[in-house]
Amino acid sequence: MTKSEAYAIVLQDLQKCSVFTGLYDAKNGSSIFMDGISTVMDTIAYGVSEEVGDAFTDLFIKNMVKCEEEAQKEHSDTLLPSMRSRDER
């Protein structure tokens, strides 16, 4: 088994847990913590190949942004109209 194949197995196993693909509770969780997970996962993904690393990085970022946007929307939906930004009123 090559090092690249070993990384591929680890990457596949870790992706069974959604937090390792960038999906998290952005309302209560920490984006700094997720940045740390991203660093480790990127290292593993790029250990497979540059193509896999690029695709994984794109997926992770897309998922994090989606979670953060959903948390932002939930937060703004709970604010009183006077507390919302002018654009949201």
TARA-V950904 format. One record per backbone hydrogen bond with DSSP energy under -0.5 kcal/mol. NH is the residue of the N-H (numbers start at 1). CO is the residue of the C=O. E is the energy in kcal/mol with one decimal. If there is no record, write none. Layout:
NH,CO,E + NH,CO,E
This chain:
6,2,-2.0 + 7,3,-2.4 + 8,4,-2.0 + 9,5,-1.9 + 10,6,-2.3 + 11,7,-2.9 + 12,8,-2.3 + 13,9,-2.4 + 14,10,-2.7 + 15,11,-1.9 + 16,13,-1.3 + 17,14,-1.8 + 18,16,-0.6 + 20,17,-1.8 + 21,18,-2.1 + 22,19,-1.1 + 23,18,-1.8 + 24,22,-0.5 + 26,24,-1.5 + 28,25,-0.5 + 29,25,-3.0 + 31,29,-0.5 + 34,30,-1.8 + 35,31,-2.0 + 36,32,-1.5 + 37,33,-1.9 + 38,34,-2.7 + 39,35,-2.0 + 40,36,-1.9 + 41,37,-2.9 + 42,38,-2.9 + 43,39,-1.9 + 44,40,-1.9 + 45,41,-3.0 + 46,42,-3.0 + 47,43,-1.0 + 48,44,-0.8 + 48,45,-1.0 + 49,45,-1.7 + 53,49,-2.4 + 54,50,-2.7 + 55,51,-2.3 + 56,52,-2.7 + 57,53,-2.6 + 58,54,-2.2 + 59,55,-2.1 + 60,56,-3.0 + 61,57,-2.5 + 62,58,-2.5 + 63,59,-2.6 + 64,60,-2.4 + 65,61,-2.7 + 66,62,-2.1 + 67,63,-2.3 + 68,64,-2.5 + 69,65,-2.7 + 70,66,-2.3 + 71,67,-2.2 + 72,68,-2.3 + 73,69,-2.4 + 74,70,-2.5 + 75,71,-2.3 + 76,72,-2.6 + 77,73,-2.1 + 78,74,-0.8 + 78,75,-0.8 + 79,75,-0.5 + 79,76,-0.7 + 83,80,-2.0 + 84,80,-0.8 + 84,81,-0.8 + 88,85,-1.0 + 89,85,-0.8 + 89,86,-0.7
